[in-house]
Amino acid sequence: MTAGRRNIVALLSGLLFAAGLGLAGMTKPAKVAAFLDVTGDWDPSLMLVMVGAIGVYALAVVAAKRRGVPLFAPEFAWPSLKMIDARLVGGAALFGIGWGLSGYCPGPAVVSVASLTQENLVFLVVLALTLLASRRVLAARGSAGSSRAAIVE
């Protein structure tokens, strides 16, 4: 498959993802805040969206493994690291803290850019700068995952 066709498939996949996020209301920080407010006026709908997404993804992985060859790439890109380590736990914690404080997950934040709110644009700029800074720090440390100490394997 040519790079152009792969890009079209990626674009269509992104549009489908964005439509799902918008339809489920996941682009609204108040929705996330209501999900995290378990002692107040809790809204479990985010959990239902996540469970639904996990189910669809699990079925897609089973189908892909049975097929053996991807439809739109020369080979599958399955994760190579299969351990839970301090870097993964720390990154997940930072992600969760940022999500809880801002109400934005990176995917919905990108979808929400169409709203052109100052809050969303500031979030995306800070997200981009943080990603660039973390890549530079990891590159300077030579951290490609080889010296990562496993917590659970």
Secondary structure, DSSP 4 states (H G I P E B T S, - for coil): --HHHHHHHHHHHHHHHHHHHHHHTTT-HHHHHHHH-TTSS--THHHHHHHHHHHHHHHHHHHHHHH-S-SSSSS--------EEHHHHHHHHHHHHHHHHHS--HHHHHHGGGG--HHHHHHHHHHHHHHHHHHHHHHHHT-SSTTPPEEE-
